[in-house]
Amino acid sequence: MKEKISNLLETAINSINSAESIDVLNDLRVALLGKSGSVTGLLKGMKDVEPSERPKVGQMVNELRVKIETALNEKIAFIKEKDLEKRLLSEKIDITLPAKRKKVGALSPITLVKNELIDAFSGLGFEIFEGPEIELDEINFQKLNIPKDHPARDMQDTFYITENILLRTHTSPGQVRVMTSKNPPIKVMCPGRVYRSDDDATHSPIFHQIEGLVVDKNISLCDLKGSLEEILKRIFGDKIKTRLRPSYFPFTEPSVEIDVSCFECGGKGCKLCKGTGWIEVLGAGMVNRKVLENCGIDPDVYTGYAFGIGLERIAMLKYHVPDIRMYFDSDIRFIKQFK
Ligand code: DAH
């Protein structure tokens, strides 16, 4: 019996060593260790072994099983590793081959400025509200204290669709839509496209604005100046100063224009600031009592400030765009500069 065991071990190891594929090894496993395999066959011969010898022989058969198992597993691992090595060699990537270039587009400078402003205002807690581009005369004008035939309508050349429906001339109707649907405290910005019948180097029939509105108790002009200074520094750099100049808008009282000190010359006077040292960037003011009342907010309890920023103008200043029509000409050479 002992001889049988050692012979079987020898032939098994030889076959395993000369096997060259995992399939052959799997067949060998069945032939040696399977239900009717040679090792199992040995156990069946145990009845012919002297009872006193049986434990010893039993142990030997077990050892044989373990040795064969180990040899099979080692050989399988070895073949797998060889296969992997072969594959890695044959599938090597030639990194010297030139790659296919992907064409990447660029964002319009208007989108860049819009994103920058939205980011900055969000940081101060402003929420976004977007109103419709086709608007009612009542909301675009009347509720904002610009009645029909009011001379202030001359400030905005309007595309009318019917007598009472028009393309919004500014984003200020966003204020009305927010105030009539929400109670204070209000802190919103309304970005969007606006339309005016106007066309030259600094005016386009379609352009973009961001409206801002804050309504709460005890809001003052100081809040307006503080918040806008913060934002304008983000856009034009830390060194700029701001100043408020008296102005007129029917929907604010008092109304102001906000100027920034020229970021090109530092205020000394240059071509960009036309020698004045200051550049006008936006219109703003304290929300007119009449507008609050028109929107159902008690002006004796609440006050607010509002402002309107023209995105084309900010982008023209920031990126030295000489003519507003360049934004809408679809000339790829223009847009490529903003990659
Ligand atoms: N709506 C004005 C325009 O388009 C801009 C503006 C000025 C908006 C003052 C405001 C504001 O909210 O307070 O010319």
Residues whose N, C-alpha, C, O or C-beta is under 5 A from the ligand:
A	BS01	DAH	T169 H170 S172 G212 F249 T252 G283 A284 G285 A306 F307 G308
